[in-house]
Amino acid sequence: MKLINFILITLMISTLNAQDQKNNDHTIYQFKVTSLEGEEFDFSSLQGKKIMIVNTASKCGLTPQYKQLQALYEKYGDKDFVIIGFPANNFLFQEPGTDEEIAVFCEKNYGVTFPMMSKISVKGNKMHPIYQFLTSESKNGVISSSVSWNFQKYLINPDGRLAKVISPRTLPDDPTVISWIEN
């Protein structure tokens, strides 16, 4: 009888672990990336927060969005909201700099204090796994999309699941974004 109970408990635990892993597969929390400073950044550390992920570039007509992004971060950063920037050179070579050059540019020109990650590819054959997740319904469980330009925004709910995809031309402080942050 003890053996049967042991087997049943073991099966229940393995089923629950498999369920937890399946649930985690559709969340941002499964990813670890590298910051501009070369340090590991674990998305699981953001559980319970709303997250905006944005691909950035320093030589783009939309680059001034850094100013609104920083203002949002300053206003809501202590209210369980975080912005994560991913520099990318996928659109007309508008982010040619090294990680160090990007860090200096962001701090010097826009006073960026929100987390910035190491430069990655957000489309094509070398697309980073986090953007494979963000753009594929089979991976995020919500919607498929493609990154159309620099400063496209992905909004992630506090449960780690994709909530919305926001056009690059939509400013970070658009009422749609503010409403999502505040509610």
N, C-alpha and C positions, 0 to 999 in steps of 0.2 A: 504494500500500500504506500509506503514511504517513497519507493522508487517511482511509482505512478505519479504521486504528487510532485516529486522532483521534476519528472519529465514534463508534466503539464505546466509547471511554473516556468521551466526553461523555455518551453515553446511560447508561452505568453510573453515573456521578456523579449525573446528574439522577434516576435511579431510586432511588439511595441517599438523596438529599436528600428526595425525595417520601416514601420510607419513614420517614425520621427525622421528617418533619413529621406524617405519619399517626400515628406512635407518640406524638409529643408532644401530639397532639390529645386524647388520653385521660389526660393528666397535668395536675396543678395548676400545673406550671411555665410554662404559656402565659399566666398572668395577672400583671398589674401592677395594684395597687390603691393607694389613698391612705391614709396613716396619720392618726391623730387630729391629729398635728402638721402635716398638710398635705404631707408628703413622700411621694414615690413609693416603694412597696414592691414589689419584684420577687420573685415566688415562685421564680423560677429560682435565686435565691441560697440556697435551702433544699435543693438537691439533695443526696440522701444522708441526709437527716434524716427522722425520723418527725414528723408534723405533726398537731396537733389543732386543728380549726377549730370555733369555737363562736360562736353568735349570743347576744349578751348584752343585758341590760336592767337598769337601776338601780332600778326600782320594781316588782319582781316578787317573788313568794314564793320564787323560786329564786335570787334575787340573792346570797344567802350562798354560793352555789357559787363565787363569785370567790375565797373563802378557800381552798378545796380546789384550784382552778385554780392559784393563786399558789404553794401548797405543792408541787404537782406540778412546776411550772416551776422552783422552787428546787431540788428534789431531782434532776430529770432534765435540766434545761436545758443542762448541760455534757456531756450524754451523747447528743448528736445527737437531741434532742427539743425541739420548740418548740410553743407554744400561740399561736394567732392569734385574737384576739377581734374580732368584728364587731357593734358595737351596732346594734340594729334596733328600730323602733317599730311592728312589725307586730301585736303582740298586746296588745289593750286599752290602747294608748298608754302602755306601761310604760317607754318610753325617749324621753321628750319633750325631753331636753336637747340642747344644741349639742355639737359635738365638744369644744370647750374645757370645757364643764361636765361632760361625761362623763369627760374626762381627770382633772379635779380630783376628781370623785367616786371614781373607781377608785383613785387614788393615796391620797387622804385616808382612805377607809374600808377599803380592802383592801390597800394597799401594792402595787398591781399594777405589775409590771415587765415582764411579757410583752407582746409587740407588740399594740397595739390599733389597729384601722383606723377610718377615717371611717365614720360611720353610713350604713347602706345599707338597702335593702329585701330581705328574704329570701324573699318570696313575692308572688304577684299579678302584675299587669301591669308593675310597675316593678321586678321581681326583678333583682338585680344579676347580671351574667354569671357571676360565680364561683359563685353559688348555683344558677344554671341548670345549670352543670356538675355541681355536687354532687348535685343532685336528679334528673338525667336520665340514664338508662342509655345513651341514644344519644350523650351527650356524655362521660360518665365511663367507659363501657365495662363497668360492673359492675352497678349496680342503680339503679332509680328509687325515689325517696322523696319525702316532703313534709316541710317543717319544721312540726312540730306545736306547738311552743311555744318560748319563750326557753330558752337553754342546751342546745339540741340539739347533739350533738357529731358531727363527721365526722373519722374517723381516716384519715390518708393515709400509706401506706407510703413507705419511703425512695426508691422508684423514681417517686414522684409520683402513684401510682395510689390511688384510693379503696380502703380496706380494710374499714371498718365504719361503720355509722351507729348512734349511741348515743342512746337516749331522753333527753329533757330531765330526766326525774326520776332517771335513773341518775347517781349522784354521780361527779365526775371521778376520785375515787380508788377507784372500784369495782374489785374484783379482775380483772374482764374487761379493764378499761382498763390496769391495772398490768401484767397479763400481756402484753398487746400491746406496751406500751412496753419491757418488759424482754426480750422474746424477738425 
